[in-house]
Amino acid sequence: MNIRNICYGRRGVATLIVLFCLLTAANAQVPQWRLHPKYSSIQLLGNGYYAVSIDGKYGIMDKNEKVIVDLKYDKLAPFYSNMALLYKNGRYVGYVSDQGRVKEFAPINYDPAEEPRFYEGYLLVRNNTGYYYLRASDDQTFGPYTGGRQFCEGYAVVQVPMNPKKVINGDYTTQMLSAETGELVQLNLGEYGVDDIDFISSVSNGKSIIVLKKRFYEYNFRSGTLTPIHTDGNITNKKTRVMANERPLFLEQVGDKYVATFKLGKMTFDPLMRLASIEFNGQQPKLVDIPKEKQEEKKSSIAFLGEPCAIYYNKEPLREEDQILSPQFDKVADIWNDEALVEQNGKYGVVGIDLSRKFRYMLNDNMPIGFEHKTVNTIVKVVCPPYIDPKKMVLTSQDENCHISPDTRKENTNVESSVLTYQCTLNIPDDIDLKKNSKSTNVSLTYDGLKISPYVIPFDTWYINNYTVDVKHAVESDGLKLNVFVKNKSQDGKYFRNVTLERADSIAAPELTKINEEEYTATIYGWKEGTLRFSVDIEEDGCPTLSYDQQITVGSTKKAEKPVEEPVVTQPKIKRKAVTTSKPKTTPKTNQPVIFY
């Protein structure tokens, strides 16, 4: 799983790191503080432990912010091979594992030699008697030696003193020390002896470069074989052998690397003295392979973007819906797996993303929502893992049509989940219809001070038709009288608002006179026999207009006493208001008849 992020870190270099995770519409992975932002420095150890400092004192904490190693040391060296050195008063006083196991020395017997770090579980140290290798697993030391290099693939190059009484300044031979046995390795040198060794490189891919009396060889530690390095396929051809210019071999330091020059080219070694490359004048030496420099690969599962920084899932291309945490961090200094080392207000903390668990947002228990009136009261919930404390969660609305009542919050925790519940009020959507369609609302969650990116909660909704309309008519001496009966099936009838008649053409319809909440009348003057078409429109405050199409057939006055044809009642439809501004409808005078054609 991966996440993507671009932000400027400690060196001002853009960082790009990756996390893949599938996002669902109403769910979000659970982010939480593993260390709150109150530390002067933090080093991610990648195993649920962190090297931290406050006010110049260093120690180790776990992901539950429990102190594993007291913050009492003046310095904590970087971790290598899962070990780090501890310092007090400028001196090395012991070491600690990345899980908090501490070993202190009293009195101090050694100082670190060269880089103060462990390699393959060994620390190269020295005192006035020589160089030693300290094994972290049991504190055993190997030595003394006149000099040495770090362990690589289980072997370390050491300078073995010829005279035990003159370790530091005496003569020595160059040999190999085995980490497995703690003994010097008996190299298969054929006709040569250890006194003939001019140089041995550190082991890489199971092999070393050995120079014996100016001649370059490749030594395979797995098979114990010594192979001359040459420029053709004939290892017996002395003219194509790679030879040093002088004895002893001269190594020139160039930057952080070392260069050994021979007659027809040069070899380059990395800082640990492992072979990095060979250059030969016009030809490539017949070496089995050139080892590649090994680098620790830090896999990451979250990423960051922008200033202030937000944390995203890594998708290509990066999309807004892939955001996990809103912009809120001054800097993201490091990121590894599912953890981000962040800075806020000059202090460092660690945010972890639980990729296996999610926040789930629920509106109306995921059931469709029918609007009878301008608003609907319902419930919004956040369901999360049981280890999340709902008291630390706050849910707010990011939608002006959704109002969450803060004083209605309820929290509940059981063995399966934690639930935060609010009552909320939804306004009727502008483009609601009588048939179900999909709408959504936006909410934003804050957990323990972390601003989780806003989420869109989808829901199905429709406008409930609670009305029935019935129109009766009769021919009277002064005109055609209409009786309009409007009934509301809703329990709350007080939402009746406005009932009007509308013609299908441009001629105005008569106004209705309200008899009671369910009956309205109107009289049509100057009517003519035939089919009259019009609509009964019902509009509540803030709701769309429901339009019920009507059709009645009226005969001549001579046939008025006969039964009239019942009106044709159709299903209502929502009448959308025109966007353009129209002139206000004028009300006819009472003494002026309305001709209804």
N, C-alpha and C positions, 0 to 999 in steps of 0.2 A: 504494500500500500504506500501511496505517495502523496505528497503535497508540494505546491510550488510557491516560490517566494523570491522577490528581489528587493533588497534593502541594503543600505550601506552599513557595514560592520566596523570593527575596531580599526581596520586598516584603510577604510574608505573604499574598499573594493566591493563591487556588486556581487552578491551571493545568490546563487541559483540552486535550489534544492528541491527534491521531488517527492510527492506522495500520491498514490492512486487510491481512491475510495469512492464508492458509488453513493450518490446522494439521492434521497427520496423526498417527496414533496413536503411532507409534514414531519420530518425527522431530522435530527442533527446530532452528530457525534458529541460526546460529553467532554468538554474541556474543564480543567480545574487547576487551581494552584497546587503545585507540589512543594514549592518554596515561595512564600509570599515575598514581594519586592522590598526587602529590608536589609540586604547584604551588600557589602562593599565590593565583593567579587565572588564569583561562583565558577567552578570547573565541572562540566558534565562528565561523569565517569561512565555513563552508559549502562549502568547495571542497577539503577534505583538508588544510587548513592551520589553525593555531591560534596566536593571540597569547597568550603565556604570561608569567608572572612568577614568579621565585624570589628571595626575600629582597630585594624592591624593585627588581630588575633585570628588564627586559622584552626579549623577543625573539619569534621565530616558529619553530614546529616543524611538521613534517609528520605525517601519520597513522602513519608508521613510527617516530615519536619521534626523528627526525633533526633536528638543529638547522639551520634555514635562515637565520635571522638571529640572531647571537650575543646572548645575554642580557646586554646592556651598557648599555641605555638606561634612563633614570630614569622615563620615562613613554611610553606608547604610546596615542595617542588612539583613539577608536572608529573603525572602518572605515566609510567611506561612499564610494560610487562605486569600491569596491575599492581604496581608498587610505587611509592613516592617517599622522598626523604623529608624528615621533620627537622626544623631548626629552632634553636633558642639562642639568643644573644649572639647571632651571627655564626653559630657553630652547629654542625650536624650532630643531632642527639639520638637519632634512631630513624625508623621508617614505619610506614603504615600500609596495609593492603587496601585495595579499593572497596573492601567490605568492612573496613574499620578495625582490623587486627593491628595493634600497635606493638612495636618492639623498640624499647629505648635502651641506650647504652649509658652506663654510668660506672666508672668515668669514661669520657670519650676516648676511644682508642684509635679511631681512624678519621681521615678526611677523605671526601670523595676525590677521585682522580679524574681529571678532565670533566666530561659532562656528568652532572650529579643526577644520574638516572639509572634505573635497573634495565638490563637487557637479558631477556630470556630467564628472568628470575635471579640474575647475578648482578652485583654491584661491584665495580672496580674501585677499590679504596687504596689508600697508602698511609704510611707513617714513616718515621725515620729509619725503619728497618727494611722497607721495601714496599712492593705492590702486592695486594692480596685481592682475591675474589671472595666476596661475602655472599653466601647462598641464603636467600630469604626463607626458604622452606624450613631450614633447621639451624640457621645462623652459623653454619660451618664455614671456615675460611680455608682457601687454598693459597699457598705461597710460603715464603716471600719470593718475588720475582724482581728482576732488574727493571722490567717494564711489561706492558701488556696492552691488548686491545679488547674491545667489547666482544662478548660472545655472539656468534652468528651461526645459526643452524647447528647449535650444540658444540661448537669449537671456538676456541679463542687463541690467537697468536700471542705467545709469551716469550720474553727474553729470560732464559734460564742462566743464572750466574754460574760461572766456572768455579768460583771459589765461594763457598757458603759464608765466609767471613767478610767478603767484599761484594755484597749484593748490589748496592746502589752504584758504586763507581768502578766495579770490576769488569773483567771480560765476561762475555755471555755467548750463548748460542740461541738461535731462533727456532722455536719448536711450537707444537700444537698441544693445547690442553683440552681434554674431553670433559664436557659437563656431566656426562653420564657416569663416568668412573672417577672423575677428579684426578686422573693420572695423565701423564704426558703420553701422546700418541706415538707409537712406533711406526713411523712412516716407511713405506716400501720405496727406498730411494735407489735401489739397484746398486750400481758401482759407487754411489756417493754415500757420504756420511753426514751427520748433522752439522759438522764443522764446514761443510761445503755449501750450506744454505746461505745465499746472499739476501733472499727476500721470500716471504710467503704472504700472499694476499689473504684476506678474510674469506670464509667459505660462502659461496652463493650457488644455489642450485646443486649443492653437493660437491662443488669443485673449487679448487684454488689454483692460482698461478704461483708456481715455485721457480725461483731463479737459482740454479746450481752452477757455480763457476761460470757465470755470465750467460748460461744457456737457459732459455725460457721453456718451462714444461707446464703441462696441465695435470693436476693431481686429482683423481676421482676418489673421494672418500668412501663411496659406496662399494667400489670394487677394489680399492687399494692399488690402482694402476697409475703409472707415470708415463705420460705421452709427450714426446717433443712437439713443440709448436713450430710449424714450418709453413712454407708458402706454396707447396705443391703436395701431391699425394704420396710422395716417396719420403718416408720418415728417416730413411738411411742416407739421404742426400744431405751432406753437411753444408753444402753451399746454399741451401734454401732454409736452413735453421735460423730461427729468430735469436739474435745474440745481443746482449747488453754492450754498451759502449765502454764501460769500465767496471772494475770491481773495487769496492762494493757498489751496489746499484744506487744511483742517485735519484731521489724522488723530489720533484719540484712541486710546491704547493701553489695551486692556481685557484683563487677563490676558496671554496670549500672542498675542492677536489685535489687529487694528487696525480702527477704525470710522471711516468717512467719512460725515458727515451731510449730506443735501441737503434741499431745501425740503419734500419730500413723503415722506421716509423716510430710510433709511440702507443702506450697503453694508458688509459685514464681510469682512476679508481675513485669511488665515492668517499664521503667522509668516514665511513666505517671500513674503508680500504677493501671494498668489494669491487671486482672488475666491472667497469661501466661501458667501456668501448675500446676498440683497437683501430688504429689508423695505420695503413701500410702504403708505401709509395707505389701506387698503381695496381697493387694486388691485395687480396684479402687472405690473411693467414687461415690455414685449415684448422680452425678451432671448432669444436663440436657445436658450441653455441655461445653467444654473448649474453650473459645474465642481464635481466632487466631489473632496474632498481625497484625494490618493493616499497610500496607505500600503504599505510593503513587506510582502508576505505571506510568512510563514515556514511552509513546508509541513513537516510532521513525519511520521515513520514509526514512532515509538515513543512510549510514554507511561508514566506512573508513577502509583503509588497507595500511599497510606498513609505511616506513619512508624514504623519506617524504611521507605524507599521500595523498592517492587518495580517492575519494568518489565513491561508487558503489551502484547499486541496489543490494538488497539481493536476491540471487538465490542460490539454492543448486544443484550442486556445483557452487561455484563462478566462473564466466567466464569473460574473458577479454572484451567481448562485452557488459557486464553489467556495465562497468565503465562510470561514468557521468563526473567527473572532473579528469584530469590527475594529477599525483603526483606533488604537489606544496606547500603543507602546512607542516610547521615544526611539528605541532601537531594539533590534533583535541581533544579539551578539554572536549567537551560535545556535545551531539546530541539529538534532541528531535523533533519528528514529521518530518517536512520537513526542519529543520534548523540544521546547524552545527556551533558550536563555534570553530573557527580555530585560530591558531597562525602563524604569519609570521613575521620573523625578530624581535621577541620579543614583538610584538603588537598583540592585539586580534581584530577579526572581526567576522561577522556572514554572512554565506552563506545560502541563501534560495533556495529551488528547487520547481519550479512551476510544480506540477504533472499533472495539467490539460491542460497545453499548451506546445507546442513543437517548436523547431527549425526544419525547413524542408529544406533539401538540394536538389537542382535540377540541373541536368546537361543536357544541350540541351533541356530544358523544358520537360524532361522525354521522349523525342522522341528518337527512334533508331538513331545511328550514323553510317553513311556509309563512309568508307575511300576510296577516289579516289587516293590519293597520300600518301606521307610519313607522313603528318600531317593533322589535321583537326582543324580549328578554330571554337570555339563555345562559349557558355555562361554558366557560373556557377552562381547559385543564392543561397542565404540563405533567407528564408522567416520565419518571426517570429512574435510574437504578437505586436500590435501597441504600447504598452507601452515600448518596447525595442527600444533604440536609435541606429539606424544603424551606426551612426558616431562613436560609441564606439566598433564596431565590426571590426575585421580583419580576413580575410580568407586566409590561406596559403595552398599550396600543400604539401603533404607528399609522393608524387609519382614522381619519376624522369621522368616519361613519361607524366606528366601533368604540364604545366607551366602556372601559373596564373599571369597576368600582373597587378602589384599593381597600376599603373598609370591609369588603365581603370575603377577603381571602381566608382560605382554610387550608391547613396542612394535614397530611396523613401519611404515615410510614408503616409498612408491614414488611414481611420477609421477602416479598416479591418486588416491591417498588415503593418509591416515594411519589406523592401526588400533591401538587399545588393547584387549588381551585379558586376561581373568581366568578362572580356574576358579571355578565356583560350585557350591554344593550347595543343592538345593531339597528342602524337606520336602513330603511328600504332602499334598495339600489335604484338608481335613476332609470335603468333600462330593464327593469324586471318584466317578466312576461307571465302569462297564465300557465305556460308549460315550464317544466323544470329546465333550468340551465345552470351552468357553473359560474360561480362568483368566488371571490376570495377576500381575505382580510389580512393585514400585516400586524405581527406582534414582535416584540423585542424582549428578550430574557436577559437578566443580569444574574450571575451566580457568583457569590463571594467576591463581588467587585469586578468580575470579568464580564465584559460586554459581548455577549454572544450575538452573532450577526442576525439581523431581523429575518423572520421567517414568514412565508406566505402560506396561510391555511386555506385550502380550497373547501368549498361547500356547495351543495346543490340547493337551489331555492326557486320559489315561484310565488306568484301573487294568488292568494286564495279568494275565489269568488264566493262570497257569502250571501250574495243577493239573488233574489228572484223578482222578475218584473212582469206584471200583467197589465194590459191596457184594455179597457172596455170603452165603448162609445155609444152614443145615442143621438138621434136627430131631434132637436128641440126647436121651438118656434123662433128663437133668436140665434140659432146656430148649431153647430156640431159640437156636442160636449164630450170631452175625453175624461175618463177616470183612470189615473195611473196608480197602481198598487205596487209598492216597493217593500219587500220584506228582507230583513237581515237575519240570517241564521246564526250570526255571532252572538255569543252570550252577552257581549257588551254593546248594546244598541246605541249608546251615546256617541258613537263615532259617525253617525249619520251627519252628512255635511250638506252637500249641494246636489239637487236633482234638477236637470234641465231637459227641455226638448230641443232637438237639433234637426233641421231639415237636411236632406241630402243635397239640395241645390242651394242657390244663394239667397233664396227668399227666407226671411226670418220666421221662426216658429214662435207661437205664443208663449208667454211666461206661464209657469205652473204656479198655482196657488196651493199652499200647504194646508191641508185639513188637519192632519196629525202626522206622527212619525212614519206612518206607512201609506198614507193616501194623499194624492195630489190631483188637482183638477185644472182643466184649461178649456176654453171655448174657442172654436174656430168659426169665424164669420165669413160669409161669402164663399162657402165651400162648394165644390162641384162634384158631381158623382164620378166615381171611378176609384182608382187605387191611390191611396195616400201612403207615402213612405216617409219615415222619420226615425229618429233614434231617441232612446231615453239614456241620458248620460248621468252617471253617478260619480262624484269625485269627493273623496275624503281629503282633509287637509294634509298636504305633503305626499299624497299617494297618486298613482296614475289614474286617469279617467277610464272607467269601465263604460263601454258603449254597447247598448242592447238595440239592435236593429228591429224596427217594427213596420208592419204593413197591414193596413185595414182597407176594406172595400166598402164604399158607401154608394147606395143606389139613389134614385131620384126621391123627391119629397113624397110622391104618391105611394112609393113603396116603403116608406119609412117605418110603418107600423109592423112590417114583416120582420122576422128574425134576421139579424145582421150576421155577416160572416165573422167568425172569430179571427182575431189577429194572428198573423204568423210570427211566432216567437223564435228567435235564433239565439245561438250561444253568444255570449258577450265577447268583445275583443277590446284590447287596450288601445285607446286613442292617444296617439302621440301629439304633443303640442308642436305647432310649427315654430321653427327657429326665428323666422322673420317677424318683425313687429307688425301687428294688424291694428286697424282702427277699432276703437271700442264699439261694442254692439249697442245700438240705441234702443230704448224701450218705447214701444208705441203707446200713444195716449189711449186711455180707457174708452173714450168715446169714438175712437177710430177703429173700425173693424179691420181684422187681419184676414186677407184673402189667402186661403190655403189651397193651392192647386195641386 
